[in-house]
Amino acid sequence: MGTDYSLFAIFTVDQENIEALSAIEAGKVIGRHTLILPNQARVWKEANFLLSPRVDISERAEGPVWYNNPMSSEFDIQKPNPLLIVISGPSGAGKDTVMQRMKERGLPFHFVITATTRPKRVNEAHGKDYFFVSKEEFARMIEQDELIEHAIVYGDYKGIPKQQVREALASGQDVVMRLDVQGAETVRKLAPDALLVFLTTESEEELVRRLETRKTETAEELALRIATARKELKRMEAFDYVVINRDFHLDVTVNTIRSIIEAEHHRVRQRKVSL
């Protein structure tokens, strides 16, 4: 290089963990990075790391010199906001099964626990699958405004306690909740930037078959669930994404949901949820 053009590099010195890489053309710094202290500048000069005759940092640096401030505003990647993810869909779509598989795989989400007044089913645990509460306790929670949303589902109350969701979002965690279609639409009104995923089967016939083989309801209750499921299928357009949960492809379903969440974190305009 000639007299007017020179290139020098400054690397980590001692224990200060200070690094910089700068290009100098005709004595003008065009790229800068991190902090340089006066005493360290003198060390670098004495060690002949500075090769340009036009630059003498040790003489000019009476205080700390910041390298990179002019460029920071031009290249500022925003940290992704935590998401409020609602997995919903008609009865028989496999919402609980998908949620359970996500937990088993140890995905890095906060999984919301729903409060309900319905009786506990076999293999369900209080505080793990649901908060099983009495109708009196549920009424108190409504009165104290402790729920994000609540609704009557097939004669029983269900609702999402607020505090656990707020704490998880505040910590930067993505929050995943499982809701029926009615509950998902309520959350959308409360938090318009919530991410709503509609889980369903390949066909209506498949959905009915799943409901019939569960054998967890009486004939009357089953008929009501089938009728409600058919209505819920028509409300799919209120959601952001639809995921088909095929038989024997549970991990594919989970991977698809995870990919949706990952893609949302790469949006230029991030969702922002406040409750």
MILO-618286 format. One line per field, with one value per residue (C-alpha): residue number from 1; x, y, z. Coordinates in steps of 0.2 Angstrom, whole numbers, m for minus. Layout:
resi <- [NUM,...] $
px <- [X,...] $
py <- [Y,...] $
pz <- [Z,...] $
end
This chain:
resi <- [1,2,3,4,5,6,7,8,9,10,11,12,13,14,15,16,17,18,19,20,21,22,23,24,25,26,27,28,29,30,31,32,33,34,35,36,37,38,39,40,41,42,43,44,45,46,47,48,49,50,51,52,53,54,55,56,57,58,59,60,61,62,63,64,65,66,67,68,69,70,71,72,73,74,75,76,77,78,79,80,81,82,83,84,85,86,87,88,89,90,91,92,93,94,95,96,97,98,99,100,101,102,103,104,105,106,107,108,109,110,111,112,113,114,115,116,117,118,119,120,121,122,123,124,125,126,127,128,129,130,131,132,133,134,135,136,137,138,139,140,141,142,143,144,145,146,147,148,149,150,151,152,153,154,155,156,157,158,159,160,161,162,163,164,165,166,167,168,169,170,171,172,173,174,175,176,177,178,179,180,181,182,183,184,185,186,187,188,189,190,191,192,193,194,195,196,197,198,199,200,201,202,203,204,205,206,207,208,209,210,211,212,213,214,215,216,217,218,219,220,221,222,223,224,225,226,227,228,229,230,231,232,233,234,235,236,237,238,239,240,241,242,243,244,245,246,247,248,249,250,251,252,253,254,255,256,257,258,259,260,261,262,263,264,265,266,267,268,269,270,271,272,273,274,275] $
px <- [0,6,8,m10,m18,m15,m23,m21,m30,m32,m35,m39,m26,m23,m39,m49,m58,m57,m57,m57,m55,m54,m50,m42,m41,m32,m32,m51,m59,m73,m77,m76,m80,m80,m71,m52,m44,m30,m17,m21,m19,m2,2,m3,7,23,20,20,2,m2,5,m2,8,m7,m15,m8,m21,m10,m9,m27,m36,m37,m52,m61,m63,m79,m77,m94,m106,m109,m114,m125,m141,m139,m138,m149,m157,m172,m173,m188,m203,m211,m226,m243,m247,m265,m267,m286,m298,m313,m315,m306,m292,m279,m275,m271,m261,m251,m248,m242,m230,m223,m220,m212,m200,m194,m198,m193,m210,m221,m236,m252,m262,m281,m293,m309,m324,m326,m322,m305,m302,m292,m273,m276,m267,m272,m259,m252,m265,m278,m282,m298,m308,m326,m339,m338,m319,m321,m334,m322,m308,m320,m325,m307,m303,m290,m294,m288,m304,m317,m331,m344,m339,m351,m359,m342,m332,m314,m303,m284,m277,m268,m253,m244,m245,m239,m225,m219,m220,m211,m197,m195,m203,m215,m232,m242,m260,m273,m291,m307,m312,m323,m309,m296,m308,m309,m290,m289,m300,m290,m273,m274,m256,m258,m253,m268,m265,m280,m278,m289,m290,m289,m308,m324,m327,m310,m315,m331,m323,m310,m324,m334,m319,m314,m329,m328,m346,m363,m373,m381,m364,m356,m370,m367,m348,m350,m362,m351,m336,m344,m348,m331,m323,m332,m323,m305,m303,m302,m285,m267,m262,m270,m261,m268,m265,m264,m265,m248,m239,m239,m221,m224,m238,m227,m213,m225,m231,m213,m208,m222,m216,m198,m204,m214,m198,m190,m204,m198,m213,m214,m230,m231,m243,m248,m261] $
py <- [0,18,32,38,21,9,m5,m10,m22,m21,m37,m43,m36,m44,m47,m33,m43,m28,m30,m20,m21,m5,0,17,26,43,44,42,28,20,5,4,m8,m7,3,8,15,27,16,2,13,17,m1,m5,9,4,m14,m7,m13,4,6,22,37,48,40,42,36,38,57,60,48,58,48,32,31,22,13,8,21,28,11,4,13,6,m12,m15,m33,m33,m47,m57,m54,m68,m76,m80,m96,m103,m121,m124,m134,m145,m159,m175,m165,m171,m154,m163,m176,m163,m153,m168,m173,m155,m157,m174,m167,m154,m139,m123,m116,m111,m123,m115,m125,m122,m122,m132,m137,m154,m170,m177,m191,m207,m203,m184,m175,m159,m145,m155,m157,m145,m136,m145,m133,m132,m121,m110,m108,m104,m91,m83,m82,m74,m61,m57,m55,m69,m76,m71,m79,m91,m100,m114,m129,m144,m138,m136,m120,m118,m103,m97,m90,m73,m73,m88,m81,m63,m70,m81,m67,m55,m68,m69,m86,m91,m96,m110,m113,m126,m119,m123,m112,m101,m98,m94,m81,m73,m72,m64,m50,m48,m50,m46,m51,m69,m83,m94,m112,m122,m141,m152,m169,m174,m175,m172,m191,m194,m182,m190,m207,m201,m194,m211,m221,m211,m218,m204,m197,m203,m205,m188,m179,m187,m181,m163,m164,m170,m156,m143,m149,m147,m129,m126,m132,m118,m105,m110,m93,m84,m92,m88,m106,m123,m139,m156,m169,m185,m202,m210,m193,m185,m179,m172,m161,m155,m151,m141,m131,m128,m122,m110,m103,m102,m93,m80,m76,m71,m59,m41,m34,m44,m48,m39,m46,m37,m43] $
pz <- [0,m3,10,9,11,26,35,53,65,83,93,111,123,140,151,145,131,120,101,86,67,58,40,38,21,20,39,40,50,39,50,69,83,102,115,116,132,131,140,129,113,119,122,104,97,106,100,82,79,72,55,48,49,50,65,83,95,110,108,104,116,132,137,131,112,106,90,82,88,70,63,77,71,54,59,73,74,85,98,95,106,116,107,114,104,105,99,95,85,86,98,91,82,95,104,121,112,103,118,128,114,114,133,131,118,130,119,126,129,144,143,151,163,161,176,173,183,174,182,181,168,171,170,172,186,195,192,177,165,172,188,193,204,210,202,218,216,198,202,214,201,189,202,206,188,188,171,154,147,152,145,147,137,137,153,162,165,158,159,158,174,170,182,174,157,162,171,157,144,155,156,137,136,122,130,122,127,122,120,111,96,107,119,105,98,115,116,99,105,121,112,93,90,98,86,83,76,70,73,63,54,36,34,44,43,52,65,69,69,82,93,92,97,112,122,135,133,134,117,120,124,109,98,105,102,84,81,89,80,63,67,73,57,48,59,53,44,60,63,57,52,50,54,49,63,54,62,66,62,79,78,60,68,82,70,59,74,79,62,62,79,72,57,67,76,60,55,51,60,76,85,102,115,131,143] $
end
